[in-house]
Amino acid sequence: MQKEEEEDEDEKDDSETTVIDGEEESDDKAKETEPQQQKKQAWAPTTYSTFGKEVFCYVGEEISILEALDSYGAVIWPAALALCHYLETNVEQLNLVDKAVLELGAGPGLVSIVATLLGAWVTATDLPEIIGNLRANLLRNTRGRCRYTPQAAALSWGPDVERTYPRTVYRYDYVLAADVVYHHDYLEELLFTMRYFCRPGTTLIWANKVRFPTDLVFTEDFKNTFNTTLLADMGEVKIFMATCRETEEHLKHHPAG
């Protein structure tokens, strides 16, 4: 146990060890047999720790993020860092001041915090079990610093979004998503949700690190669904901008005859 703690301290000041797609190693992982490791990596990223804290600096502010490391949905991922950097360094191209912004799969909330610091009115969404930690991070890092107070709300991808977020009430200038695509069973629901919120006048920004073949399949489906532009290519991490195909959107709501 003492050896594990010493190794953790060498890796991070906050005594945190995170394993993401095999990018970092921990003693717990080393103790697993090779088949166990292959089985875990075959279906989802894995984390080992109970709690952790990261401090980032964006938009001239220190941002302290508490990660609930028992869930890979509440961890800072590489594409989130890439998207935060892109947002703060391209404020002329993507001006978020006074814009309504929705984040899908917000996790611990770093992207939503940066968008709020840049002047946006943000709604950060994720699964219900993620919301508590997400809301705490949002408020801790934006209170007294921002034009608007960000909101945290539960949102499950798929057709049910039509009931929980009716079009007559909810409309956004930007939809943000970072590292929401990995090897899970909800890619169709994710694409449905992206398409639902990305209507005429909305810009969707999606950042992703490619890990599995399913990422590439989803990327092709994404390109076939929206008008897309590659904003940034950082090797494994790519950032896309997408808008709806307005002709299809018009026909959907105003069919001929």
Residue, then its C-alpha position, 0 to 999 in steps of 0.5 A: m500500500q505504501k508503495e502504491e501511494e509513493e508511485d501515485e505521488d510521483e505521478k500526480d501531486d493530488s495522489e491520483t492515478t487514472v488509467i485511460d485506454g491504457e495511457e497510464e499504468s497503475d499497480d492495480k492494472a499491473k496485477e491483472t492478467e493479460p486477458q483481464q486487461q484485454k476484456k476491460q479495454a474491449w468495452a470501455p475506458t477504465t479508471y482506478s482511484t476513488f477521488g482526484k483533483e486537477v487544476f487547469c488554467y483557461v481564460g486567465e482563471e484557475i479552474s479546480i476540477l474534482e473528478a469522481l473517478d468511479s465513473y469514466g463519465a466523470v473524468i477529464w478526457p484529452a478531447a475536453l482539454a483540446l476543445c477548451h484550448y480551441l475555444e479560448t484561442n479562437v474567440e473571434q471565430l467562435n464568439l460565445v458572449d451572450k450565446a446559449v450553449l448546451e454541452l452533451g456529456a459534460g462529465p466533471g464540467l471543464v468545457s462548460i466552465v470554460a464556455t461560461l468564462l467566455g461569456a456564454w449562458v451554459t447548460a451542462t448535461d449528463l446522466p443523473e448520477i453525474i450531475g451532483n459533482l458536475r454542478a459543484n464544479l460549475l459553481r465553484n469555478t464560475r461564482g463571481r467570475c461570469r456573466y451567467t450562472p451555468q446550469a447542470a441538468a440530466l439528459s439521456w441521449g435518444p428519442d426521449v429527449e423530444r419529451t424532456y427538451p421540447r423544441t418549443v422551449y429549448r434552443y441553443d446557439y452552440v452545442l458542445a461535445a467532447d470525448v462522448v464517443y467511445h465503445h458503448d451501445y449508445l452511438e445511435e442515440l448520441l447521433f439522434t440527440m446531436r441531430y435533435f439539438c442541431r437545427p438551423g442557426t445552431t452550431l455543433i462543435w464535437a471534439n474526439k480522440v479516436r480509440f476504437p474502430t467504432d469512432l471512425v464509423f461514427t465519424e462517417d455517420f456524423k459527416n453524412t448527417f451534418n454539413t461538417t468542417l474540420l476545425a482542428d487536427m491534433g493527431e489523435v484528437k480532431i475537432f469538427m464543426a457541424t450545422c444541420r442540412e437546412t433543406e432536410e430540416h425544412l422538408k422534415h417539418h414542412p412535407a410536400g402536399 
